[in-house]
Amino acid sequence: GASDEQFEAALKERVVDTIGDTPIVVWDDAVFAILQISGDFEMGAAYHSGFKVILMNTKTWEMETNLRDAIIWHELGHKVLGHESIEQHQELEADQFSLTNGQNMHAVLVHIRAELIRMFAVMGLPQESIDAAMPAIDERIAAVA
């Protein structure tokens, strides 16, 4: 419909780079709408399989290059591997894709773990909820160590 066309036009206006044939789009509001990660956190990135773009928030785009590149390659992994949803095994596969393409996934996942804790604290989540979220990221960190 018209809204899809408007969204696609808005995406095209916000392309900052490409990796291969995949546009990288920086758009804080779209990242928040899709991931519920605000523009305050350096971990807002997703591959949008419908529009075939990597979406990032500004803070993530402006990260230290080696960390940002690891995230970009991780998101590209979701595309190359044909992932349609975000489940733990797919995150692990995308992490490995980035790692095998020479990226420092360990450093970026350690950084994302700290950002998750910071985000959950800002959201006012109780410590037990924060603790419950850690095994998934810890499994990912261990898998790229």
C-alpha positions as CSV (number, residue, x, y, z in Angstrom):
1,G,0.0,0.0,0.0
2,A,0.8,3.7,0.1
3,S,2.3,3.5,3.6
4,D,4.8,0.8,2.4
5,E,5.8,3.0,-0.5
6,Q,6.2,6.0,1.8
7,F,8.3,3.9,4.2
8,E,10.5,2.7,1.4
9,A,11.0,6.3,0.1
10,A,11.9,7.4,3.7
11,L,14.4,4.5,3.9
12,K,16.0,5.5,0.7
13,E,16.5,9.1,1.9
14,R,18.3,7.7,5.0
15,V,20.8,5.4,3.3
16,V,24.3,6.2,4.7
17,D,26.3,3.4,3.1
18,T,26.0,-0.1,1.6
19,I,27.6,-3.4,2.2
20,G,27.6,-5.4,-1.0
21,D,24.1,-4.7,-2.4
22,T,22.6,-4.1,1.0
23,P,21.8,-0.5,2.0
24,I,22.6,0.6,5.6
25,V,19.9,3.0,6.8
26,V,20.2,5.2,9.9
27,W,16.8,5.9,11.4
28,D,16.3,6.1,15.1
29,D,12.4,6.0,15.0
30,A,12.3,2.9,12.8
31,V,14.8,1.1,15.0
32,F,12.7,1.9,18.0
33,A,9.4,0.8,16.3
34,I,10.9,-2.5,15.3
35,L,13.2,-3.4,18.2
36,Q,11.9,-1.2,21.1
37,I,15.5,0.1,21.6
38,S,15.7,3.8,22.0
39,G,18.2,6.0,20.3
40,D,20.1,6.3,23.6
41,F,21.7,2.8,23.2
42,E,24.6,1.6,21.1
43,M,23.0,-1.7,20.1
44,G,20.1,-0.7,17.9
45,A,20.5,-2.6,14.6
46,A,18.3,-5.0,12.6
47,Y,18.1,-6.6,9.2
48,H,14.7,-5.8,7.7
49,S,14.0,-8.7,5.4
50,G,10.9,-7.1,3.8
51,F,12.8,-4.0,2.6
52,K,16.2,-5.8,2.5
53,V,18.1,-3.1,4.4
54,I,20.2,-3.0,7.6
55,L,18.6,-0.5,10.0
56,M,20.7,1.2,12.7
57,N,20.1,4.0,15.2
58,T,22.5,7.0,15.1
59,K,24.4,5.9,18.3
60,T,25.1,2.5,16.8
61,W,26.2,4.0,13.5
62,E,28.6,6.3,15.3
63,M,30.2,3.6,17.4
64,E,33.9,2.8,17.2
65,T,34.4,1.4,13.6
66,N,35.5,-2.1,14.6
67,L,32.4,-2.6,16.8
68,R,30.0,-1.1,14.3
69,D,31.5,-3.2,11.5
70,A,31.0,-6.4,13.6
71,I,27.3,-5.4,14.0
72,I,26.9,-4.7,10.3
73,W,28.4,-8.1,9.4
74,H,26.1,-9.8,12.0
75,E,23.1,-8.2,10.4
76,L,24.3,-9.1,6.9
77,G,24.6,-12.6,8.2
78,H,20.8,-12.7,9.0
79,K,20.3,-11.7,5.3
80,V,22.7,-14.2,3.8
81,L,21.5,-17.0,6.1
82,G,17.9,-16.3,5.2
83,H,16.7,-15.6,8.7
84,E,13.1,-14.4,9.1
85,S,12.8,-14.0,12.8
86,I,15.0,-13.3,15.8
87,E,15.6,-16.5,17.8
88,Q,18.7,-17.4,19.9
89,H,20.0,-20.0,17.4
90,Q,19.7,-17.4,14.6
91,E,21.6,-14.9,16.6
92,L,24.4,-17.4,17.2
93,E,24.5,-18.2,13.5
94,A,24.7,-14.5,12.6
95,D,27.5,-14.0,15.2
96,Q,29.5,-16.8,13.6
97,F,29.0,-15.3,10.2
98,S,30.4,-12.0,11.4
99,L,33.3,-13.8,13.2
100,T,34.2,-15.8,10.1
101,N,34.3,-12.6,8.1
102,G,37.1,-11.3,10.4
103,Q,34.9,-9.2,12.7
104,N,35.4,-8.8,16.5
105,M,32.1,-10.2,17.7
106,H,33.4,-10.9,21.2
107,A,34.2,-7.2,21.8
108,V,30.8,-6.1,20.4
109,L,28.8,-8.6,22.4
110,V,30.6,-7.7,25.6
111,H,29.6,-4.1,24.8
112,I,26.0,-5.0,24.0
113,R,25.8,-6.9,27.3
114,A,26.7,-3.7,29.2
115,E,24.2,-1.7,27.1
116,L,21.4,-4.2,27.8
117,I,22.1,-3.9,31.5
118,R,22.1,-0.1,31.2
119,M,18.9,-0.1,29.1
120,F,17.0,-2.4,31.5
121,A,18.1,-0.2,34.5
122,V,16.9,3.0,32.7
123,M,13.6,1.2,32.0
124,G,13.3,0.5,35.8
125,L,13.3,-3.3,35.5
126,P,14.0,-5.2,38.7
127,Q,17.4,-6.9,39.1
128,E,15.8,-10.4,38.8
129,S,14.5,-9.4,35.3
130,I,17.9,-8.1,34.3
131,D,19.5,-11.3,35.6
132,A,17.0,-13.4,33.7
133,A,18.0,-11.7,30.4
134,M,21.8,-12.4,30.8
135,P,22.1,-16.2,29.9
136,A,21.1,-15.5,26.3
137,I,23.8,-12.8,25.7
138,D,26.3,-14.8,27.9
139,E,25.8,-17.9,25.6
140,R,26.5,-15.7,22.6
141,I,29.7,-14.2,24.2
142,A,30.9,-17.7,25.1
143,A,30.3,-19.0,21.5
144,V,32.7,-16.3,20.0
145,A,35.3,-16.4,22.7
